[in-house]
Amino acid sequence: MINMVQYLEQNPSLVTLLKEKKASLVGVTELEQKAILDSFDEDVCLESTIWY
């Protein structure tokens, strides 16, 4: 999974295609794919997260 995320970091156009559902990740469940795409979402702000 880490290799896949690294590959997507190097190829951001693929992230766009995945978000538009014009591509898919073979061998990855829908939930895993959503988690991967959420990690590329610019709205995610880790600085405001409170850890308990």
C-alpha positions in Angstrom: 0.0 0.0 0.0 2.8 2.4 0.8 4.4 1.9 -2.6 1.0 2.7 -4.2 0.7 6.0 -2.2 4.3 6.9 -3.2 3.5 6.2 -6.8 0.4 8.4 -6.7 2.5 11.2 -5.1 4.8 11.1 -8.1 1.9 11.0 -10.5 -0.8 13.4 -9.3 -2.7 13.2 -12.5 -3.7 9.6 -11.6 -5.2 10.9 -8.3 -7.4 13.1 -10.4 -8.5 10.2 -12.6 -9.3 8.1 -9.5 -11.4 10.9 -8.0 -13.3 11.2 -11.2 -13.8 7.4 -11.3 -12.0 7.2 -14.7 -9.4 4.8 -13.2 -9.3 2.3 -10.4 -6.7 0.6 -8.3 -6.6 -3.2 -9.0 -6.5 -5.3 -5.8 -7.6 -2.4 -3.5 -11.0 -2.5 -1.9 -13.4 0.5 -2.2 -12.8 1.4 1.4 -9.0 1.3 1.0 -9.2 3.4 -2.2 -11.4 6.0 -0.4 -8.8 6.2 2.4 -6.0 6.6 -0.1 -7.9 9.4 -1.9 -8.8 11.1 1.3 -5.1 11.3 2.2 -4.6 13.4 -0.9 -7.5 15.7 -0.1 -6.2 19.2 0.5 -9.0 19.9 3.0 -7.5 17.5 5.5 -5.7 19.6 8.1 -3.7 17.6 10.6 -2.6 20.6 12.6 -6.1 21.1 14.0 -6.4 17.4 15.1 -6.5 16.8 18.8 -5.0 13.4 19.8 -6.3 11.8 23.0 
